[in-house]
Every structure is written in structure tokens, then in C-alpha cells.
């Protein structure tokens, strides 16, 4: 992967980290999409030979630092997310948009479940299934973000 590709991908993750800490009204916080998870799925599906579990783990660690959450929660969950995304990227590319939306919901749901588990180990559990709302909002963003970011990456010749 050349430097041009690397800088563009890092820029997208910087935007995702900024969106992760963007202030929201208190009653909207549970609905904040997991932008880093969305990008991990997008980039590992688009460039599986260049981006892997280690890259996702580093991005998760940065998200932990930026958001002030339990250190390692996002790192573990994004690493596992990248693993499953890399495992299924060929099938995911062949899915129609509705199937991709459902698959993103499942992947981000697993991501949220692992994050909640790590937070629970640290004594910060979320009651009920409210921790799954970001999986739904992230999945709903998938059909909007994917064509836009894919088109932008194609125009910039990110491969």
C-alpha cells in the first residue's frame, strides 16, 4: 500500500474518531453510530490484503484513548470485527445492499457485545440491550456511506 492510500485511510479514521467524540444531546447518545466499526468493515472488505486485524486493533486503541472508555474495549472488539470481516469479505461483496445491511448489523452487534462485555469486566455494564442501538444506526448508515466513500476512493485511486 502506497503512502497516498495510507494517508487517505488514516484521514477517514480521523474523521470517524472526531465523530465518535462529537457532542450529542443526552437522549441521543445511545444512537450514535459506531463510525470506526463502519470504516473497519468498509476498508477490510475493500482492501483485505492491506488492512487486517492489527490495523483495526490500533484504531480501536486510539478510539479507547479518544473516547476515554475502558482501555482495550474498542481494540478487542474492532480486532474481532476485522477478523470476521476479513473472513467473509468475498461473500459480503456479492451480497445485495439489503443483505449487506443485515450483515453489517450482525458484525457491529458482535462488536458492541464484545465492547459491553469488556466494560462489564471493568464494572461499567449497560443494562438491557440498549448497547445494540449503535449496531442498528451503523447498519442504516452503511448503504449511504459505502457508495459515497467507495466512489471517493475510486476517484482518488485508492486500491
C-alpha positions as CSV (number, residue, x, y, z in Angstrom):
1,X,0.0,0.0,0.0
2,X,1.5,3.3,-1.0
3,X,1.6,6.5,1.1
4,X,-1.3,8.1,-0.7
5,X,-3.6,5.2,0.2
6,X,-2.3,5.1,3.8
7,X,-2.9,8.8,4.3
8,X,-6.5,8.7,2.9
9,X,-7.4,5.7,5.1
10,X,-6.0,7.4,8.2
11,X,-7.9,10.6,7.3
12,X,-11.1,8.6,7.2
13,X,-10.4,7.2,10.6
14,X,-9.5,10.6,12.0
15,X,-12.9,11.8,10.9
16,X,-14.5,8.8,12.5
17,X,-12.7,9.5,15.8
18,X,-13.9,13.1,15.7
19,X,-17.5,11.9,15.1
20,X,-17.1,9.5,18.0
21,X,-16.5,12.4,20.4
22,X,-18.8,14.9,18.8
23,X,-21.2,16.3,21.4
24,X,-24.7,14.9,21.2
25,X,-27.8,15.6,23.3
26,X,-28.0,13.1,26.2
27,X,-31.0,11.2,24.9
28,X,-29.3,10.6,21.5
29,X,-26.0,9.2,22.9
30,X,-27.2,5.6,22.7
31,X,-28.0,6.0,19.0
32,X,-24.5,7.3,18.0
33,X,-23.3,5.1,15.1
34,X,-20.0,3.2,15.5
35,X,-18.1,5.1,12.8
36,X,-14.8,3.3,13.4
37,X,-16.6,-0.1,13.1
38,X,-18.2,1.0,9.9
39,X,-14.8,2.0,8.5
40,X,-13.2,-1.2,9.6
41,X,-15.8,-3.2,7.7
42,X,-15.6,-0.9,4.7
43,X,-11.8,-0.9,4.4
44,X,-11.2,-4.6,5.2
45,X,-13.9,-5.5,2.6
46,X,-12.4,-3.2,0.0
47,X,-8.7,-3.8,0.7
48,X,-8.4,-7.1,2.6
49,X,-4.8,-7.8,1.6
50,X,-3.6,-4.4,3.1
51,X,-5.6,-3.9,6.2
52,X,-6.1,-6.5,8.9
53,X,-6.7,-7.3,12.5
54,X,-3.6,-5.4,13.7
55,X,-4.7,-2.2,12.0
56,X,-8.2,-2.5,13.4
57,X,-6.7,-3.2,16.9
58,X,-4.6,0.0,16.7
59,X,-7.7,2.0,15.5
60,X,-9.7,0.6,18.4
61,X,-6.9,1.5,20.9
62,X,-7.0,5.1,19.5
63,X,-10.8,5.1,19.9
64,X,-10.4,4.0,23.5
65,X,-7.9,6.8,24.2
66,X,-10.0,9.4,22.4
67,X,-13.4,8.5,24.0
68,X,-12.0,7.7,27.4
69,X,-13.5,4.3,27.6
70,X,-12.0,1.2,29.1
71,X,-8.6,0.7,27.5
72,X,-8.8,-2.3,25.2
73,X,-12.6,-2.4,24.8
74,X,-12.7,-1.0,21.3
75,X,-9.3,-2.5,20.5
76,X,-10.6,-6.0,21.2
77,X,-14.0,-5.5,19.6
78,X,-12.6,-3.9,16.4
79,X,-10.0,-6.6,16.1
80,X,-12.6,-9.3,16.2
81,X,-14.8,-7.3,13.8
82,X,-11.9,-7.1,11.4
83,X,-11.3,-10.8,11.7
84,X,-14.9,-11.7,10.8
85,X,-15.0,-9.1,8.1
86,X,-11.8,-10.5,6.5
87,X,-13.2,-14.0,6.9
88,X,-16.3,-13.1,4.9
89,X,-15.2,-10.3,2.6
90,X,-15.8,-12.2,-0.7
91,X,-19.3,-13.2,0.3
92,X,-20.0,-9.7,1.6
93,X,-19.0,-8.2,-1.8
94,X,-21.5,-10.5,-3.5
95,X,-24.4,-9.6,-1.2
96,X,-27.1,-7.2,-2.4
97,X,-27.5,-4.0,-0.4
98,X,-30.2,-5.4,1.9
99,X,-28.0,-8.4,2.8
100,X,-25.0,-6.2,3.4
101,X,-27.1,-4.0,5.7
102,X,-28.1,-7.1,7.7
103,X,-24.5,-8.4,7.8
104,X,-23.2,-5.1,9.0
105,X,-25.8,-5.1,11.7
106,X,-24.6,-8.6,12.8
107,X,-20.9,-7.6,12.7
108,X,-21.4,-4.4,14.6
109,X,-23.8,-6.1,17.0
110,X,-20.9,-8.6,17.8
111,X,-18.6,-5.6,18.1
112,X,-21.0,-3.9,20.6
113,X,-21.5,-7.1,22.5
114,X,-17.7,-7.6,23.0
115,X,-17.3,-3.9,24.0
116,X,-20.1,-4.2,26.5
117,X,-18.5,-7.4,27.9
118,X,-15.1,-5.7,28.4
119,X,-16.9,-2.7,30.0
120,X,-18.7,-5.2,32.3
121,X,-15.4,-6.6,33.4
122,X,-14.4,-3.1,34.4
123,X,-17.7,-2.7,36.3
124,X,-19.4,-0.4,33.7
125,X,-22.2,-2.6,32.3
126,X,-25.1,-1.3,30.3
127,X,-28.4,-2.7,31.4
128,X,-30.6,-4.5,28.9
129,X,-29.9,-4.4,25.2
130,X,-29.5,-0.6,24.8
131,X,-25.9,-1.2,23.8
132,X,-27.1,-2.6,20.5
133,X,-28.7,0.6,19.2
134,X,-25.4,1.7,17.6
135,X,-25.4,-1.5,15.6
136,X,-28.8,-0.5,14.1
137,X,-27.8,3.0,13.3
138,X,-24.4,1.9,11.9
139,X,-26.2,-0.6,9.7
140,X,-28.6,2.0,8.5
141,X,-25.7,4.3,7.5
142,X,-24.0,1.5,5.5
143,X,-26.0,2.0,2.3
144,X,-25.3,5.7,2.4
145,X,-21.6,5.7,3.3
146,X,-20.5,2.8,1.2
147,X,-21.3,4.2,-2.3
148,X,-20.1,7.7,-1.3
149,X,-16.8,6.5,0.3
150,X,-16.3,3.9,-2.4
151,X,-16.8,6.5,-5.2
152,X,-14.4,8.9,-3.5
153,X,-11.8,6.1,-3.1
154,X,-12.1,5.2,-6.7
155,X,-11.7,8.8,-7.9
156,X,-8.6,9.1,-5.7
157,X,-7.4,5.7,-7.0
158,X,-7.2,4.2,-3.5
159,X,-6.6,0.5,-4.1
